[in-house]
Amino acid sequence: MRNGRVTGVVLEDGEQIDAPIVVTTLHPKTAFLDQLDERELPDDFVTDIKRWKTRSGVVKINLALSELPNFTADPCEGMGEHHTGSVEMAPSIEYMEEAFLEARAGRPATARSATA
């Protein structure tokens, strides 16, 4: 951090990579309380993050892009096979909610549909 802003990342080997914008997929508690020094953040923000009760560490982000991303790990021009994939987690929100409640109760999620 520099002047109250995240300016990049430091890798395990000590290499520092600067960036104008830093995006993380970490759970907010992990990102703000484990990856940053709390003293760099406003006290009321730290208090809010510590008190924040979450049901899941999963976050969905929708983005509008001006063009397809060109990934360093699989570069290509135009549409690549890796641009066409999707992840189907469940047939419905109800199905996911039931699986979550079973897991929270310490039971494995059943394979039946919540609407069946």
Residue pairs with C-beta under 8 A, 6 or more apart in sequence:
1 7
1 36
1 37
1 40
4 40
6 22
6 36
7 18
7 19
7 22
8 16
8 17
8 18
8 19
8 22
9 16
9 17
9 19
9 22
10 16
10 17
11 17
24 31
24 35
25 59
26 35
27 54
27 57
27 59
28 49
28 52
28 54
29 49
29 50
29 52
29 54
32 38
32 41
32 45
32 46
32 49
33 46
33 49
33 50
38 46
55 100
56 100
68 78
68 79
68 80
68 83
69 83
70 76
70 77
71 82
74 80
74 82
89 96
90 96
90 99
91 113
92 113
92 114
92 115
94 113
94 114
94 115
95 113
95 114
95 115
97 114
98 109
98 110
98 114
99 109
99 110
100 109
102 108
102 109
102 110
103 109
